[in-house]
């Protein structure tokens, strides 16, 4: 019975973060909506500045739970970001936590409010945030779907396609698709600084037989089931990226060949000393509470204050209901 209680408590460790993150959603949406109305007659740069700040506050709260709360160790390799830049972020895709990894890097460059995403159509329908996410760009997962070693048919189909196209077959990533990357680069190249080619590996994703297993979900991650995240970054200047789609397709596949070699080294190296890490020197990057805790206190405090009054509670519920409906309607129109 005691063991059952312990297991139950362990599985509940993701409940608090989920409750706070979802519970503060109406507060965030109301703040954004109010500023949208107030800034209607102001220059767009004023709206954008506050909009970025509001987004930064919410994402900082997200990172409080995904970094400070879980205690995960972040190990950075390669070209470590120092200054804020306009970039396209290309990464391998294996978990629902992947979009958090982009935030993990962005906050270390003081660029968290500027992160934008290219997401699968289905994710646009997330309650309240759907219409907001659907307008975001720059973070791209070219594989199009998550790599899961248990989904052998998906991996086999990806490898067969690569072979038919005369491209090298990849083991630990799927064959990338070039369309989103090409459109993003072609649209933003005039003010783009670089592309960050990011390769991510979650430690603890190898079974007893030494075989790679599925990466942690958000719930598993928040239950502290991932001790370390290894992040390898290659900074590629925009002048080194081919502009024509036919050449970019080959270039993108070559970048994923490099990712695959890094992941083969991480998971399959015959030398035990070289497994569970990327080649080269790593930097243990710890996120300060000063960057996340204030956002948690601000949003939690505002949400608690709203729920303390009857009028506030009614507004809170209506925001959930109508915000979700309007968001879904807006996305369907934009689609």
C-alpha positions in Angstrom: 0.0 0.0 0.0 2.9 2.4 0.9 4.5 1.5 -2.5 1.3 2.3 -4.3 1.1 5.7 -2.5 4.7 6.5 -3.4 4.0 5.6 -7.1 0.9 7.7 -7.1 2.7 10.7 -5.6 5.4 10.2 -8.2 3.0 10.3 -11.1 1.3 13.4 -9.7 4.5 15.5 -9.9 3.4 16.9 -13.3 0.0 18.0 -12.0 1.2 21.2 -10.3 3.1 22.5 -13.3 0.2 21.6 -15.6 -2.4 23.3 -13.3 -0.3 26.5 -13.2 0.5 26.6 -16.9 -3.1 25.9 -18.0 -4.6 27.9 -15.1 -2.8 31.0 -16.0 -3.8 30.8 -19.7 -6.9 33.1 -19.4 -4.9 35.7 -17.5 -2.3 35.8 -20.3 -5.0 35.9 -23.0 -6.8 38.8 -21.2 -3.6 40.7 -20.8 -2.8 40.2 -24.5 -6.3 41.1 -25.6 -6.4 44.3 -23.4 -3.1 45.5 -24.8 -4.2 44.7 -28.4 -7.2 47.0 -27.9 -5.2 49.7 -26.1 -2.5 49.8 -28.8 -4.9 49.8 -31.8 -4.1 53.5 -32.5 -0.4 53.3 -31.6 2.5 52.6 -34.0 2.9 48.8 -34.6 6.4 48.9 -32.9 4.8 49.7 -29.6 2.3 46.8 -29.8 5.1 44.5 -30.9 7.4 45.5 -28.0 4.8 44.8 -25.3 3.5 41.7 -27.1 7.0 40.3 -27.1 7.3 41.1 -23.4 4.1 39.4 -22.5 5.1 36.3 -24.4 8.5 36.4 -22.7 6.8 36.5 -19.3 4.6 33.4 -20.1 7.5 31.4 -21.6 9.8 32.3 -18.7 7.1 30.7 -16.4 7.1 27.7 -18.7 10.9 27.4 -18.3 10.6 27.7 -14.5 8.9 24.3 -14.5 10.8 22.7 -17.3 14.2 23.7 -16.0 14.2 24.9 -12.3 11.4 22.6 -11.1 12.7 19.5 -12.8 16.3 20.2 -12.1 17.3 18.9 -15.6 20.9 19.5 -16.5 21.5 21.4 -19.8 24.7 20.5 -21.6 25.6 22.7 -24.6 28.1 21.8 -27.3 29.4 23.4 -30.5 28.8 27.1 -31.4 27.4 28.5 -28.2 25.0 31.4 -28.8 26.2 34.7 -27.2 24.5 37.6 -28.9 20.8 38.0 -29.9 20.4 37.2 -33.6 17.7 36.8 -36.2 17.9 33.1 -37.0 16.1 30.1 -38.3 16.3 27.2 -35.8 16.4 23.8 -37.4 16.3 20.8 -35.1 15.6 17.0 -35.0 12.1 16.2 -33.8 11.5 13.5 -31.3 9.3 14.7 -28.4 6.6 17.2 -27.4 9.3 18.8 -25.3 11.2 19.9 -28.4 9.7 23.3 -28.7 10.8 24.0 -25.1 14.4 23.3 -26.2 14.2 26.4 -28.5 13.1 28.4 -25.5 16.0 27.0 -23.5 18.4 28.5 -26.0 16.5 31.7 -26.6 16.4 32.7 -22.9 20.2 32.4 -22.8 20.4 35.0 -25.6 17.7 37.3 -24.1 15.6 36.5 -27.1 12.7 34.5 -25.6 10.0 37.0 -26.6 11.0 36.7 -30.2 10.7 32.9 -30.7 8.2 31.8 -33.3 7.3 28.4 -34.5 6.2 26.4 -37.6 3.9 23.8 -36.2 1.8 20.9 -37.5 -1.7 22.0 -38.4 -3.2 19.9 -35.7 -1.4 21.9 -33.0 -3.1 25.1 -34.1 -6.2 23.9 -32.3 -4.8 24.0 -28.8 -7.2 25.8 -26.6 -6.6 29.6 -26.4 -3.1 29.5 -27.8 -4.0 28.2 -31.3 -4.5 31.5 -33.1 -1.3 32.9 -31.4 0.9 29.9 -32.3 -0.3 29.7 -35.8 1.2 33.2 -36.5 4.7 32.2 -35.2 7.7 31.3 -37.3 11.5 30.7 -37.3 11.6 27.4 -35.3 11.3 24.6 -37.8 11.4 20.8 -37.4 12.0 19.6 -41.0 11.2 16.0 -40.4 7.6 16.9 -40.2 6.7 14.4 -37.5 8.4 13.0 -34.4 11.0 10.3 -34.6 9.9 7.4 -32.4 12.1 4.2 -32.6 9.0 2.2 -31.8 7.2 3.4 -35.0 9.2 1.2 -37.3 6.8 1.6 -40.2 7.4 5.4 -40.2 11.1 5.0 -40.0 11.1 2.4 -42.8 9.0 4.6 -45.0 11.3 7.5 -44.5 14.4 5.4 -45.3 12.8 3.9 -48.4 12.0 7.4 -49.7 15.6 8.5 -49.1 16.9 5.5 -51.0 14.5 6.0 -53.9 15.6 9.6 -54.2 19.3 8.6 -54.2 19.9 10.2 -50.8 21.8 8.6 -47.9 19.6 6.6 -45.6 19.4 8.0 -42.0 19.2 5.9 -38.8 18.3 8.2 -35.9 16.4 11.0 -37.7 13.8 11.0 -40.5 14.4 12.3 -44.0 13.9 16.1 -43.8 11.4 18.0 -45.9 12.6 21.2 -47.5 9.5 23.2 -48.1 9.1 25.0 -44.8 12.8 25.7 -44.5 13.0 27.1 -48.0 9.9 29.3 -47.6 11.2 30.7 -44.3 14.7 31.4 -45.6 13.4 32.9 -48.8 11.0 35.2 -46.9 13.4 36.3 -44.2 16.9 36.2 -45.8 17.1 40.0 -46.1 17.3 40.4 -42.3 18.4 37.0 -41.3 21.8 36.6 -39.6 22.2 32.8 -39.5 20.7 29.3 -39.2 21.2 27.4 -36.0 21.4 23.7 -36.8 20.5 22.1 -33.5 20.8 18.4 -32.6 19.1 17.3 -29.3 19.5 14.1 -27.3 17.7 13.2 -24.1 19.7 11.2 -21.7 18.0 8.1 -20.3 16.4 7.1 -23.6 18.2 3.8 -23.9 16.7 0.5 -22.7 18.4 -2.4 -20.9 19.5 -3.9 -24.2 21.2 -0.7 -25.3 18.5 0.1 -27.8 17.1 3.6 -28.2 13.6 4.1 -26.9 11.0 6.8 -27.2 11.9 10.3 -25.9 10.1 11.6 -22.8 6.7 13.3 -23.2 5.9 16.5 -21.5 4.3 14.7 -18.6 7.2 12.4 -18.2 9.7 15.2 -18.4 7.8 17.2 -15.7 7.9 14.0 -13.6 11.7 14.5 -13.7 12.4 11.4 -15.8 15.1 13.1 -17.9 18.3 13.9 -16.0 20.1 15.7 -18.8 19.5 17.3 -22.2 22.4 17.4 -24.6 22.2 20.2 -27.2 24.7 20.5 -30.1 24.6 23.8 -32.0 26.1 24.5 -35.4 25.9 28.2 -36.4 25.7 28.5 -40.2 26.0 32.0 -41.7 23.2 32.8 -44.2 25.7 33.3 -47.0 26.6 29.6 -46.8 23.0 28.4 -47.4 21.9 27.8 -51.0 18.9 29.8 -52.0 17.4 27.7 -54.8 15.1 24.9 -53.4 16.7 22.1 -55.4 20.1 22.9 -53.9 18.7 23.6 -50.5 17.1 20.2 -50.4 20.5 18.5 -50.8 22.0 20.9 -48.3 19.3 20.2 -45.7 19.8 16.4 -46.1 23.5 16.9 -45.6 22.8 18.7 -42.4 20.6 15.8 -41.2 23.4 13.4 -42.2 25.6 15.4 -39.7 22.9 15.1 -37.1 22.6 11.4 -37.7 26.3 10.9 -37.1 26.2 12.9 -33.9 23.3 10.7 -32.7 25.0 7.5 -33.8 27.9 8.5 -31.7 25.6 9.4 -28.7 23.6 6.1 -28.8 25.7 3.5 -30.6 29.4 4.2 -30.1 31.3 1.1 -29.5 33.4 3.0 -26.9 31.3 3.3 -23.7 33.2 6.5 -22.8 31.9 8.2 -25.9 28.2 7.3 -25.4 25.6 9.6 -23.9 27.5 12.7 -25.0 28.3 14.6 -28.2 31.9 15.0 -29.4 33.8 18.0 -28.1 33.7 20.0 -25.0 30.3 20.6 -23.2 29.2 23.5 -21.1 26.9 22.9 -18.2 24.4 25.8 -18.5 22.2 26.5 -15.5 19.3 28.8 -15.7 19.0 31.4 -12.9 15.8 31.7 -10.9 16.0 35.4 -11.5 15.0 34.8 -15.1 12.0 32.6 -14.4 10.6 33.0 -10.8 9.3 36.6 -11.3 7.2 35.6 -14.2 5.7 32.7 -12.2 4.8 35.1 -9.3 3.3 37.7 -11.6 1.0 35.4 -13.6 0.1 33.3 -10.6 -0.6 36.4 -8.5 -2.8 37.9 -11.2 -4.7 34.7 -11.7 -5.3 34.2 -8.0 -6.5 37.8 -7.7 -9.0 37.3 -10.5 -10.3 34.1 -9.0 -10.9 35.8 -5.6 -14.0 37.8 -6.9 -17.2 36.5 -8.4 -16.8 38.9 -11.4 -13.3 37.7 -11.9 -14.3 34.1 -11.8 -17.0 34.7 -14.4 -14.5 36.5 -16.7 -12.0 33.7 -16.2 -14.5 31.0 -17.3 -15.8 33.1 -20.2 -12.2 33.7 -21.4 -11.6 30.0 -21.5 -14.8 29.2 -23.4 -15.0 32.1 -25.8 -11.2 32.4 -26.2 -11.0 28.8 -27.4 -13.9 29.2 -29.8 -12.7 32.5 -31.3 -9.2 31.0 -31.6 -10.4 28.0 -33.5 -12.6 30.2 -35.7 -9.7 32.5 -36.5 -7.4 29.6 -37.4 -10.0 28.0 -39.6 -10.4 31.4 -41.4 -6.7 31.8 -41.8 -6.3 28.3 -43.1 
